[in-house]
Amino acid sequence: MEKGHWPNAGGYKGFMKRDIQRFTQNRYDVLIIGGGINGAAVAHMSALNGLKVALLEKGDFASGASGKSTKLIHGGLRYLENMEFGLVHESLRERTIQLKSAPHLVRPLRFIIPVYDSDARPFWLMKLGVRLYDLLSQKHIIERHRALNVEEICRLVPGIRKGGLLGGVMYSDAQMNDARLCLENVLSAVEKGANAANYVNVSSFIQENGRMVGVHARDELGQKDFEVRARKIVCAVGPWTNILMRKEHSGSPARIRPTKGVHIVYKGKISDHAVLIPTRSDRRIFFIIPWMGNSLIGTTDTDFTGDPDRVEVERADIDYLLAEAKRVLPGTNFNDDNIITSFAGLRPLVSEPGAPARVSRKHMIKESYSGLIYVMGGKYTTYRKIAEDVVRKLTKKPFVHTREKFPVYGSGEISEDVNTLGQRYGVEPEMIRSLINFYGVRFSDVIKCVKQNADLKVPICSCCSVILAQVVYAIETEMARTVEDIIMRRLVIGYKECPTGECRKMIRSILSEKGF
């Protein structure tokens, strides 16, 4: 393709220009700091309820903890040990809402728990746990649990250790594309009138008569300083909460207890089902989950006291995960050579004593003396409920009901089959199917790029089925500005092995053509 011939992504609104000036020209009802899942959802729900919304994120949307999760929408089976029945029930209800609202991003997944004679939790307790889990699900159950014998476990999880294996249980939860679920909440907010920008850092607050009325911010891409003013300010910055609180008041005590969770992406699919494994070393649990044709192994759960901008995967984290995986799956030759990538994120837990794994995942919303609203704790699964609780503090108007569905940018029904759609757009049905599974109803926006320029249906690399039109769409509609934005969060192909690196080269070339 000739240099300089990348067309606009047709079918939406054309190129989404970065106009920072618009933030200074408005007085907002609410300014949200933080473009992770909670900030994105608060922006979305605020805009849905008719508020004038601004959203600022200092990095890319979902570039922090919200893009580095275990990719699960789940009730939290292990929270039953902490007797947190209310949290589990709430999470199971929210799981159903997400399955209904975003089926292109959230899908059911079966989990297998093998039980050994040496496990700290006996077989009867595991059976009781999944039975109680189903009971708390009530009408929100996906599929009833069932007990598995040794032969069934060995068939479903090839290479599992047979010695001491008593059997196991199977239950159902859901898997998500975390980065895109966050992004589609941002896009939904923008579609409803919100102004949102990534790569904007809030440096300080503006205070008048003892109340916070705005922020000083810096556009890191354009290298410009500006102000944003709002009636209310919501701080949804997760692991950075303690830092932001000290910008409001230097003597503020730590309210968030960050814990580090590390995952590795291992080459090949170990099982078609997720496997939940109780660890022997510290009574935690971790998962081996099918993800993008490979296996996601995680997570650790250790206290973190360093700079949230510098959380890293350490050798000890990888050794811990591989050792526990090898213990249960000796038939798989786990080694560093087969690790495609690894990532570390921080859980922003509400500070309380005890081992990290025992700290509650409940959320807390606190309004400070100067009017700042802080969102603390919580889990990904309950993000809609968290957003609802925040927005109820922001408006007294009749509330838009979202307790059955909370649709995001790609939500909606597609009435025609892939063959009919393929004929209409002049592309292969398999491409249509792939785009629908990824973008939902917004697949047509990507396909319209191809209709404008047939060259854009060419795959960007041999490592994946992603086409050039998707890269253009990520830049023009989805506010991607860097290679990592596209690789890890818009197209999530960073979890796949790429021997040539051509995908990165191609994305870098297109970004350059677009002026980034």
C-alpha positions in Angstrom: 0.0 0.0 0.0 1.3 3.4 -0.9 2.5 5.7 1.9 -0.1 8.3 2.9 -3.1 6.3 1.8 -4.7 5.3 5.1 -8.5 6.2 4.8 -10.7 7.4 7.7 -12.7 4.7 9.4 -16.1 5.1 7.8 -19.4 4.3 9.5 -18.8 6.1 12.8 -17.8 9.8 13.1 -14.6 9.8 11.2 -11.3 10.7 12.9 -11.7 11.4 16.6 -9.5 14.4 16.9 -7.7 15.1 20.2 -9.1 18.5 21.1 -7.9 19.3 24.7 -9.2 22.9 24.4 -12.8 21.6 24.8 -12.1 20.7 28.4 -11.3 24.3 29.3 -14.4 25.7 27.6 -16.9 23.7 29.7 -18.0 23.6 33.3 -18.8 20.0 34.0 -21.3 18.3 36.4 -18.6 15.7 37.1 -15.0 15.3 36.4 -13.7 11.7 36.7 -10.0 11.1 37.3 -8.9 7.7 36.2 -9.7 5.7 33.1 -9.7 2.2 34.5 -12.9 0.2 34.7 -14.4 2.1 37.6 -13.7 5.5 36.2 -14.9 4.4 32.7 -18.1 3.0 34.1 -18.8 6.1 36.3 -18.3 8.3 33.2 -20.6 6.0 31.2 -23.4 5.9 33.8 -23.1 9.6 34.5 -23.5 10.4 30.8 -26.4 7.9 30.6 -28.1 9.9 33.4 -27.8 13.2 31.6 -24.8 14.6 33.4 -22.1 16.7 31.7 -19.0 14.5 32.0 -15.2 14.8 31.7 -12.9 11.8 32.0 -9.1 12.1 32.3 -6.6 9.2 32.3 -2.9 9.8 32.8 -1.9 6.8 30.7 -4.1 4.8 28.3 -7.5 3.5 29.2 -7.2 0.2 31.1 -3.4 0.5 31.1 -3.2 0.0 34.9 -4.9 -2.7 36.9 -8.0 -2.9 34.7 -6.0 -4.4 31.8 -3.9 -6.7 33.9 -6.6 -8.9 35.6 -7.2 -12.6 35.5 -9.9 -11.8 32.8 -12.7 -13.2 34.9 -16.2 -12.0 35.6 -17.0 -14.2 38.6 -18.8 -14.5 41.9 -15.7 -15.3 43.9 -15.9 -18.9 45.0 -13.0 -18.4 47.5 -14.8 -15.5 49.2 -17.1 -18.1 50.7 -14.3 -19.0 53.1 -14.4 -15.4 54.4 -18.1 -15.8 54.9 -18.7 -12.9 52.5 -22.0 -14.3 51.2 -23.5 -10.9 50.4 -20.5 -10.0 48.2 -20.7 -13.3 46.4 -24.4 -13.0 45.8 -24.0 -9.4 44.5 -21.1 -10.5 42.2 -23.2 -13.4 40.8 -26.0 -11.0 40.0 -23.6 -8.6 38.3 -22.1 -11.5 36.4 -25.5 -12.1 34.8 -25.8 -8.5 33.9 -22.5 -8.5 32.1 -23.2 -11.8 30.3 -26.5 -10.2 29.0 -25.0 -6.8 28.3 -21.8 -7.6 26.5 -21.9 -11.1 25.1 -19.1 -10.2 22.6 -16.8 -9.5 25.6 -18.1 -11.7 28.4 -18.7 -15.4 27.9 -19.4 -18.4 30.1 -16.5 -20.6 31.1 -16.4 -23.9 32.9 -14.0 -24.4 35.8 -12.5 -27.6 37.2 -11.1 -28.0 40.7 -9.1 -31.2 41.2 -8.9 -32.4 44.8 -6.0 -34.4 46.2 -5.8 -36.4 49.4 -3.1 -34.0 50.7 -5.0 -30.8 50.0 -5.8 -28.5 53.0 -9.4 -28.3 51.8 -11.0 -31.8 51.9 -13.2 -33.1 49.1 -16.4 -32.7 51.1 -15.6 -29.0 51.7 -15.1 -28.4 47.9 -18.4 -30.1 47.1 -20.1 -28.0 49.8 -18.5 -24.8 48.4 -19.8 -25.2 44.8 -23.2 -26.3 46.1 -23.4 -23.1 48.1 -22.1 -21.1 45.2 -25.0 -22.5 43.0 -27.4 -21.7 45.9 -26.3 -18.1 46.1 -26.6 -17.8 42.3 -30.3 -18.5 42.5 -31.8 -17.4 39.1 -28.4 -16.2 38.0 -26.9 -19.7 37.7 -25.1 -20.4 34.4 -24.8 -24.2 34.7 -25.2 -26.4 37.8 -22.0 -27.8 39.3 -21.2 -31.5 39.2 -18.8 -33.8 40.9 -16.1 -35.4 38.7 -14.4 -38.8 39.2 -10.7 -39.3 38.7 -11.1 -40.6 35.1 -13.2 -37.6 34.1 -10.6 -35.2 35.6 -7.8 -36.9 33.7 -9.7 -36.7 30.4 -10.6 -33.0 30.8 -7.2 -31.9 32.0 -4.5 -33.9 30.1 -1.3 -34.4 32.0 -2.7 -33.8 35.5 -1.0 -35.6 38.4 -2.9 -38.8 39.2 -1.2 -39.7 42.4 -3.4 -38.9 45.4 -6.2 -37.5 43.1 -9.6 -38.1 44.7 -11.7 -36.5 41.9 -13.0 -33.0 41.7 -15.8 -30.6 40.9 -16.9 -28.6 37.9 -18.7 -25.2 38.1 -19.3 -22.2 35.8 -18.3 -18.6 35.8 -17.4 -16.2 33.0 -14.4 -14.9 31.1 -14.0 -11.4 29.8 -11.8 -9.2 27.6 -10.9 -6.8 30.4 -9.2 -4.0 28.4 -11.9 -3.8 25.8 -14.7 -3.9 28.4 -13.1 -0.9 30.0 -12.6 0.8 26.6 -16.2 0.2 25.5 -17.5 1.9 28.6 -15.3 4.9 27.7 -16.7 4.9 24.1 -20.2 4.5 25.4 -19.7 7.6 27.6 -18.3 9.6 24.7 -21.2 8.5 22.5 -23.6 9.9 25.1 -21.8 13.3 25.2 -18.9 12.9 27.6 -15.4 14.3 26.9 -12.7 11.8 27.5 -8.9 11.9 27.0 -6.1 9.5 27.7 -2.5 10.6 28.4 -3.6 13.6 30.5 -2.0 13.8 34.0 -3.7 15.6 36.9 -1.0 17.5 38.7 -3.0 19.3 41.4 -6.5 20.4 42.6 -8.2 23.8 42.4 -9.7 24.8 45.7 -12.2 27.6 46.3 -13.8 28.4 49.6 -12.7 25.0 51.0 -14.2 23.0 48.1 -12.4 21.3 45.2 -13.8 22.8 42.0 -11.3 21.6 39.4 -7.9 20.4 38.5 -4.7 21.5 36.9 -3.8 19.0 34.2 -1.2 18.4 31.5 -1.7 16.9 28.1 1.4 14.6 27.9 1.1 14.2 24.1 0.6 17.8 23.2 2.8 19.0 26.1 0.2 21.6 27.2 -1.1 22.6 30.6 -4.8 23.4 31.2 -7.6 23.5 33.8 -10.8 21.5 34.0 -13.6 22.7 36.3 -16.5 20.7 37.6 -19.3 20.7 40.2 -18.1 17.3 41.5 -14.8 15.4 41.2 -14.6 11.6 41.3 -11.2 10.0 42.0 -11.3 6.5 40.6 -7.5 5.9 40.4 -7.3 2.5 42.0 -3.7 1.8 43.3 -2.9 5.6 43.0 -5.6 6.6 45.5 -3.2 7.2 48.4 -1.0 9.4 46.2 -4.0 11.5 45.1 -5.4 11.8 48.6 -2.0 13.3 49.6 -2.4 15.9 46.9 -5.6 16.9 48.6 -4.1 16.8 52.1 -0.4 15.9 52.7 -1.1 14.2 56.0 -3.8 11.9 54.6 -3.4 8.3 56.0 -3.2 5.4 53.5 -6.7 4.1 52.7 -5.7 1.7 50.0 -3.7 -1.5 50.5 -2.2 -2.4 47.0 -1.5 -6.1 46.5 0.4 -7.3 43.4 -1.0 -9.9 41.1 1.3 -11.5 38.5 0.2 -13.6 35.5 2.1 -15.4 32.8 0.8 -16.4 29.4 2.1 -19.8 28.6 2.4 -21.2 25.0 -0.4 -23.6 24.1 -3.8 -24.5 25.6 -3.3 -26.8 28.5 -7.1 -27.5 28.9 -10.3 -26.4 27.2 -11.6 -25.6 30.7 -10.2 -23.3 33.3 -8.5 -25.2 36.2 -8.6 -23.8 39.7 -5.7 -25.1 41.8 -5.3 -24.7 45.6 -1.7 -23.9 46.3 0.3 -26.0 48.7 2.7 -23.2 49.9 0.2 -20.6 51.2 -3.4 -21.9 50.9 -4.2 -19.5 48.1 -5.8 -20.5 44.8 -4.6 -19.8 41.3 -5.9 -20.5 37.8 -4.8 -21.9 34.6 -7.2 -20.5 32.0 -7.5 -20.9 28.2 -6.8 -17.4 26.7 -6.3 -16.4 23.1 -5.2 -20.0 22.1 -2.7 -20.1 25.0 -2.9 -20.5 28.8 -3.1 -17.7 31.3 -1.5 -18.7 34.6 -2.1 -16.6 37.7 -2.2 -15.0 40.0 0.0 -14.1 42.9 -1.3 -12.0 45.8 1.4 -10.1 47.7 1.5 -6.7 49.4 3.1 -3.9 47.4 4.6 -0.8 49.0 6.5 0.7 46.0 5.6 3.2 43.3 2.4 2.0 41.4 4.0 3.3 38.2 6.8 0.8 38.6 5.1 -2.5 39.5 7.1 -5.3 37.8 7.1 -9.1 37.4 9.9 -10.5 39.4 11.7 -13.8 39.1 10.2 -15.1 42.4 6.7 -14.5 41.0 7.4 -16.6 37.9 9.0 -19.3 39.9 6.0 -19.5 42.3 3.5 -19.9 39.5 5.5 -22.4 37.5 6.3 -24.5 40.7 2.6 -24.7 41.6 1.6 -25.5 38.0 4.3 -28.2 37.7 3.1 -29.8 41.0 -0.4 -30.4 39.6 0.5 -30.8 35.9 3.7 -32.9 35.8 2.8 -34.0 32.3 3.4 -30.5 31.0 7.0 -29.4 30.6 6.8 -26.0 32.1 9.8 -23.8 31.3 10.7 -20.2 30.6 11.1 -20.8 26.9 7.4 -21.3 26.5 6.4 -18.1 28.4 5.0 -15.7 25.7 4.6 -12.7 28.1 4.0 -11.9 31.7 2.3 -8.9 33.4 1.8 -7.5 36.9 -1.1 -5.4 38.2 -2.1 -4.0 41.6 -5.4 -4.6 43.3 -6.6 -1.5 45.1 -8.0 -3.1 48.2 -9.5 -1.1 51.1 -6.9 -1.2 53.8 -7.4 -3.7 56.6 -5.2 -6.2 58.5 -4.7 -9.8 57.6 -3.1 -11.8 54.8 -3.7 -10.2 51.3 -5.8 -13.1 50.1 -8.2 -12.6 53.1 -8.7 -8.9 52.6 -12.3 -8.2 51.4 -13.0 -7.2 47.8 -15.9 -5.0 48.8 -15.9 -1.4 47.6 -16.1 1.8 49.5 -17.1 5.3 48.4 -15.8 8.2 50.5 -16.4 11.9 50.2 -13.7 14.0 51.7 -14.1 17.3 53.6 -13.4 19.3 50.4 -16.0 17.4 48.4 -13.8 14.9 46.5 -15.4 11.5 46.0 -13.0 8.6 46.2 -13.8 5.1 44.8 -11.9 2.5 46.7 -11.6 -1.3 46.6 -14.1 -3.4 44.7 -13.7 -6.1 42.0 -14.0 -6.0 38.3 -17.2 -8.0 38.3 -19.1 -5.4 40.3 -18.0 -2.4 38.3 -21.6 -1.5 37.2 -22.8 -1.5 40.9 -19.8 0.6 41.9 -20.7 3.1 39.2 -24.3 3.1 40.2 -23.4 3.8 43.8 -21.2 6.7 42.8 -23.6 8.3 40.4 -26.4 8.2 43.0 -24.2 10.6 45.0 -23.9 12.9 42.0 -27.5 13.4 41.0 -31.0 13.5 42.6 -32.7 13.0 39.3 -34.8 9.8 38.5 -32.2 7.2 37.8 -31.8 5.3 34.6 -32.4 1.6 35.5 -29.5 -0.7 34.5 -30.1 -3.7 36.9 -31.1 -5.9 34.0 -28.7 -4.7 31.3 -25.9 -2.2 31.1 -25.1 -2.2 27.4 -21.6 -1.0 26.2 -20.4 0.3 22.9 -20.7 -3.0 20.9 -23.8 -4.3 22.6 -26.9 -5.1 20.5 -28.5 -7.7 18.3 -27.2 -8.8 14.9 -30.2 -10.3 13.0 -28.4 -11.5 9.8 -26.1 -14.5 9.6 -22.4 -14.3 8.7 -23.0 -15.6 5.1 -25.5 -12.9 4.3 -23.3 -10.2 5.8 -20.2 -11.6 4.0 -22.0 -11.3 0.7 -23.2 -7.8 1.5 -19.8 -6.5 2.4 -17.8 -8.6 -0.1 -15.6 -10.4 2.5 -15.3 -13.9 3.8 -17.9 -15.1 6.4 -15.1 -16.1 8.7 -13.8 -12.5 8.8 -17.3 -11.3 9.7 -17.6 -13.9 12.4 -14.2 -12.9 13.9 -15.1 -9.2 13.9 -18.5 -9.8 15.5 -16.9 -11.9 18.2 -14.5 -9.0 18.9 -16.6 -5.8 18.3 -20.2 -6.9 18.6 -22.5 -4.7 16.5 -19.6 -2.3 15.8 -18.1 -4.9 13.4 -19.8 -3.0 10.6 -17.7 0.1 11.4 -14.6 -1.9 10.7 -16.0 -3.5 7.6 -16.9 -0.1 6.2 -13.2 0.7 6.3 -12.7 -2.3 4.0 -15.5 -1.2 1.7 -13.7 2.1 1.3 -10.4 0.5 0.6 -10.1 -3.2 -0.1 -6.4 -3.2 0.8 -7.4 -2.9 4.5 -8.7 -6.4 4.7 -5.1 -7.7 4.5 -3.8 -9.3 7.8 -1.2 -7.2 9.5 1.0 -10.3 10.4 1.2 -14.0 10.1 0.8 -14.3 13.9 -2.9 -13.4 13.9 -6.0 -12.8 11.9 -6.2 -9.0 12.7 -6.6 -6.9 9.5 -5.3 -3.4 8.7 -8.7 -1.9 9.0 -8.7 -2.8 12.7 -5.6 -0.8 13.3 -7.0 2.2 11.5 -10.2 1.8 13.5 -8.2 1.6 16.8 -6.5 4.9 16.0 -9.4 6.8 14.5 -12.3 5.7 16.7 -10.8 4.1 19.8 -8.3 6.8 20.7 -5.2 4.5 20.5 -2.0 6.5 20.4 0.9 4.1 20.8 1.9 0.6 19.6 1.2 -0.8 23.1 -2.3 0.8 23.2 -3.1 -1.2 20.0 -1.1 -4.4 20.7 -2.2 -4.9 24.3 -5.5 -3.2 24.7 -7.3 -2.5 21.4 -6.5 -5.7 19.6 -5.0 -7.8 22.6 -2.6 -9.6 20.3 0.3 -9.2 22.7 -0.9 -12.4 24.3 0.0 -14.3 21.2 3.4 -15.5 20.1 4.9 -13.5 17.1 8.2 -14.8 15.8 8.7 -12.0 13.3 7.5 -8.9 15.0 5.9 -7.7 11.8 2.6 -6.8 13.6 4.5 -4.2 15.7 6.3 -2.8 12.6 3.0 -2.5 10.7 1.2 -0.8 13.6 4.2 1.6 14.1 4.0 2.5 10.4 0.3 3.2 10.4 0.6 5.3 13.6 3.3 7.3 11.9 1.1 7.9 8.9 -1.6 9.2 11.2 0.8 11.6 12.9 1.5 9.7 16.1 
